[in-house]
């Protein structure tokens, strides 16, 4: 970067904190979480697995090819079985078509055309919301 010394100093300070201690504020939250009983984490894991399976099942019933995740709260799907191939267009039209939103995976690809038929859905929602979304997606 080329700028006045005061601006360079400010940018350097921001970069220092973003690069090396970006998670600094979260250390207090992590310390508190480590005090929780193991049962909290077991229950959380079981709840998230149940929600994943609920949405994955609904997406499969709606005709998507589902890639069941093992370590995130997003389910990636292939939209080609629905006769779609453009994830951006699909995601843009989805709210109007059935009141559900998805994220096009192509934004995560160096070669965007390779990710074009894949979209993802978040399952970190209540079971009721996931059931409703699955029902609405079946209408596609």
Secondary structure, 3 states (H helix, E strand, C coil): CCCCHHHHHHHHHHHHHHHHCCCCCHHHHHHHHCCCCHHHHHHHHHHHHHHHHHHHHHHHHCCCEEECCCCCCEEEEECHHHCCCCHHHHHHHHHHHHCCCCEEHHHHCCCHHHHCCEEEEECCCCHHHHHHHHHHHHCC
